[in-house]
Structure formats: C-alpha cells, structure tokens
Amino acid sequence: MKKVLSYLLVFVAGSAFTQIGGTKTFSFLDLPVPARSNALGGASIAIWDKDVNLGYANPALLNPNNSKQLSFNVVKFVSDLSYGNFLYAHQLKKYGTLGVGLQFFNYGKFDGRDEYDVGTGVFNAADYSLNMSFAKTLTKDSSLSLGVALKTIYSHYDIYNSFGNVVDVGLTYHNKKQFTASIVAKNYGRQWKPYSENGPKENLPKNVQIAFSKKIPKAPFRVIFQYDQLLKWDLTYVNPQDQSSDIDPFTNKPIVKTDKQKRNDKMKAGLDKFGRHLTIGTEIILGKNFMIRVAYNFRKGKEMALPDVKKANGLSLGFGLKVYKFHLDYAYSKYALTGNSHTFGITTNLNYFKKTN
C-alpha cells in the first residue's frame, strides 16, 4: 500500500506536466480546464466576450453578458485520467458578476498493496476545488475590471487527505477596438492540512501571468500572446536525456569554444528561457456560430520532447460551434508521443429556456 501510494503522490505532484509543477501540491489547479482554454494552450486570460468559461482562467473576465450561463467541461486526459469543471454566473444588479464552480480531477481506482505485495483492497484518488468568483468594473466605460476568486480545495488519496484555500486576483483592460490586456495572480494561499498528520505544509502552484489579445481589423481572426510565470525567469532544468555537446565524443574531453560560440550559446540559452514562458494562439472567426482555435505552448513543447523524436508536443487546437441553444467546444492537446488529451465542453444560457408570452 505505501509503495503504491508513494508512486501516486509523486505523479499527483507533477500532474500539471511541468517541471515547476512537480515541486508543488494541488498542481491540478494549474491545468487549463474549459475546452476553449485547452485549445488555446491555456492562453485565455485576455479575451473579452460573452463566454462564461473565460472567467475560470481570469475572474476579471466575468461580466454581465455571462449572467445565467451554465457550462460543463470534461477532459479525457492521459491514460484513464480525467478532469473537468462546472461553471455558473449571475449578475448581481449593479454590484458586479458572481461566478460559482466546481473543479475536479479523477485519478481513477487503484489496487492497494502492502510491503509484502499482498492486496489491501481498491481505493480511489481525486482532487476537488469549490470556486467562488466576483468581478466588478472600475470605470464608467466598463473598460477596466477587477476580479477575485476564492478556491476551497479538498484532496484525497485513499486514507490520505488534504485541505487548503487559494485566491486568484485578475485585472483586465479592454476597449472598443477589441484589444484586451490582463494580469492575473493565481493560487496564492495556504495548505491548511497536509496529507500526512505530522507532515510539513507544502508549497502551492503560485503563478503570475500577463497576456493580451487583439482582433485584427477587417480580418476574421484574433491573435493571442500570453507570458507565464512572470516572477520566475529560469524555468529550465537538468534533463538526463539531453545529450551534452560540451564533450568531444572522440577524445572525451571538454570542447574549447571561441568567444563567438560562447556568445551564441548564451543568446540561445536566453531565447530558450524566454520561450518557455510564452504561449501564442489564434481564434479564426468563421461566423457567429463557428470558430477555430490553434495555439502553441513552448514550455510544454520543450518539456514533453523526447530525444530524436520530432513531434508536435505543445500544439493544441479545437473549435467552437453553436447549435440551437447550446455552444459546443472541443480541444485536442498534444502532450507526448502517446499522451494526448481531448476536451469537450457545453455551455448554455438559462434565459434561452424562458417561456415568452
């Protein structure tokens, strides 16, 4: 049992599939959930429109147009893992927009084993987060909005469980020229109860993101740029699979480089560090009822890469389609050679079902 749970806890710690995610607890909070966000590689904190799903990534994006929208998203993740969320928003007259949601991550069932490899029964593992969000405009023209989200987290793996709270704070500016800029501080809080009774309280997946999007005039698409981990510059790590080019394979001695080669190496290292923060994407608007989305997450592409295997890790794409009274969304995310995810979302507005006289 202890051996199985040890493997599980190691995986859970790195469930966000990032190296910095592997050093934090409650890392499932760092995963993009709605299909629209997954199709954009997580770059959805700076898009201003009527979609309630945008409020998940940035509470400042909640607005009166989201009122009475109800959304459900589910992600078929790697292997038999799955996660998703429910979202609902309601306008509180002139006070602001309230959002409530439930996020979950299901790790499935496991066969428990003790140190003698004797079966101890089947156990479940899952994470949950109950989210309450509120957004309010700060200017008369409603161009600047502030949003806050409080997340109450409960996590359990067999006999081990944990409890905590985190807060997201977002600030968003948008104008009539369809330019939007946002900054969001995510997952700042505390783990109140660690998994083991006498264990230390672990770090949370804190993150500060900035992003902007722009709908190109007279063109049917929007461009999106998002910069992740604003307060942490170096996201690189030592990868044992990387083949060092600093050793001569014939003499097994260090290669002496010229000053120019050293400058080039330094420039490449700087570009690599910058790129690991960046996600770029686009939404191609093909009408009021259909939209195509494509994005590339550079850090995911780097960290999910395998030696001598050139695959499109870090690529994500999807579409949004309105059918009758429902908005349907789909996203495909490329994680690794055989590990990809599929996200399905459905959104509606309860006002659509009101009977009119």
Summary of the structure (lengths in Angstrom):
residues: 357
radius of gyration: 22.1
end to end distance: 62.5
largest distance: 87.5
contacts: 1155
relative contact order: 0.17
helix: 17%
strand: 46%
